[in-house]
Amino acid sequence: MAPVADTNACRLSEGVAMSTLTLRLPEDLAMRLKNIAEARGVSMNKFITEISVQALAAYDTETRFKAVAVQANIPAALAVLDRLDVHAENVASY
């Protein structure tokens, strides 16, 4: 017999699989989030989705930056900055 899917765990919305997540937040934090969502004219769900996307983008950017930084050639980077300083000085003297 095939397993039965749990329809509450995952639904489709606009062709995207959606999950339900229950959060426990301090009351003051929950009220602030609700007030911001209302001020922006969006549902609490939409607002939490938007700020989650922003947080993930920031995390991904930081992670990528750290990965690139580990491979950095510091003397070469400093040489580029030195060339930029000279260029800025030349432009400023015109």
C-alpha positions as MATLAB code, in Angstrom:
seq = 'MAPVADTNACRLSEGVAMSTLTLRLPEDLAMRLKNIAEARGVSMNKFITEISVQALAAYDTETRFKAVAVQANIPAALAVLDRLDVHAENVASY';
ca = [
       0.000    0.000    0.000;
       1.411    3.436   -0.977;
       1.985    6.021    1.779;
      -0.545    8.835    2.013;
       0.823   12.365    1.681;
       0.256   14.798    4.536;
      -1.687   17.562    2.773;
      -1.294   19.982    5.707;
       2.491   19.875    5.593;
       2.852   21.051    2.022;
       0.453   22.841   -0.302;
       0.888   24.456   -3.667;
       0.468   28.191   -4.044;
       1.030   29.648   -7.501;
       2.860   26.448   -8.441;
       5.274   26.668   -5.485;
       5.323   24.107   -2.676;
       4.433   25.856    0.584;
       5.110   24.778    4.161;
       3.389   25.806    7.370;
       5.630   27.124   10.129;
       4.457   27.956   13.640;
       6.481   30.611   15.462;
       6.521   31.541   19.128;
       7.460   35.199   19.466;
       7.451   37.602   22.380;
       4.184   39.551   22.291;
       5.883   42.919   21.744;
       7.845   41.591   18.781;
       4.747   40.008   17.256;
       2.840   43.283   17.626;
       5.641   45.280   15.994;
       5.729   42.884   13.055;
       1.953   43.038   12.724;
       1.997   46.861   12.816;
       4.681   47.045   10.137;
       2.796   44.593    7.916;
      -0.375   46.659    8.302;
       1.510   49.890    7.564;
       2.867   48.336    4.370;
      -0.553   47.057    3.401;
       0.440   43.390    3.301;
      -0.563   40.330    5.255;
       1.590   39.116    8.107;
       2.405   36.035    6.014;
       3.560   38.160    3.064;
       5.609   40.435    5.342;
       7.351   37.527    7.098;
       8.067   35.988    3.680;
       9.577   39.266    2.449;
      11.837   39.785    5.456;
      12.857   36.120    5.365;
      13.948   36.533    1.731;
      15.925   39.647    2.714;
      17.605   37.840    5.609;
      18.518   34.896    3.384;
      19.911   37.224    0.701;
      22.061   38.978    3.309;
      23.281   35.631    4.652;
      24.065   34.345    1.145;
      25.960   37.564    0.328;
      27.991   37.351    3.530;
      28.751   33.662    2.940;
      29.836   34.343   -0.653;
      31.988   37.292    0.448;
      33.723   35.163    3.090;
      34.347   32.367    0.574;
      35.905   34.805   -1.891;
      37.879   36.588    0.837;
      39.577   33.342    1.866;
      40.987   33.061   -1.652;
      42.051   36.713   -1.805;
      45.457   37.855   -2.963;
      45.961   40.670   -0.458;
      49.076   42.208   -2.058;
      47.310   42.346   -5.449;
      44.208   43.911   -3.886;
      46.305   46.544   -2.116;
      48.078   47.321   -5.396;
      44.702   47.970   -7.042;
      43.750   50.314   -4.209;
      47.066   52.141   -4.569;
      46.402   52.633   -8.292;
      42.929   53.966   -7.490;
      44.412   56.428   -4.988;
      46.861   57.710   -7.612;
      44.049   57.997  -10.173;
      41.854   59.905   -7.672;
      44.724   62.288   -6.903;
      45.294   62.910  -10.633;
      41.589   63.576  -11.228;
      41.405   65.898   -8.224;
      44.344   67.957   -9.502;
      42.581   68.867  -12.783;
];
